Amino acid sequence: LAAALATAQVDVKLFDRLQFRAIGPANMGGRTTDVEGVPGNPNILYVGTGGGGLWK
């Protein structure tokens, strides 16, 4: 599935109506502070949280 999605073409016109908005940083619980992918494996992400949690 990841290989099929990697080769899919995206119509850039889909993004024409999007507008930038600031969503942080904010001092609140449950916030995500970092997201990192694993080079060579698009199926693994590590997510760090403001409370010290780490999710795989």
C-alpha positions, -999 to +999 in steps of 0.1 A: +000+000+000+028+024+009+045+018-025+012+025-043+006+057-024+042+069-031+036+068-068+002+084-068-001+117-085-016+146-066-034+175-083-019+206-067-051+225-074-065+207-044-044+230-022-053+263-038-081+271-013-061+262+018-050+291+040-021+291+064-030+294+101-008+293+132-017+264+155+011+266+181+032+263+200+009+264+230+013+253+265-013+226+268-014+189+276-016+164+248+005+184+224+028+169+198+063+183+199+081+162+173+073+137+145+101+117+129+100+091+102+123+061+096+144+065+065+136+036+041+104+026+060+074+048+054+053+027+077+071+038+109+067+071+126+079+082+161+058+110+178+071+128+208+046+146+232+049+176+255+043+154+285+073+132+277+055+104+260+069+087+229+046+068+204+057+045+176 
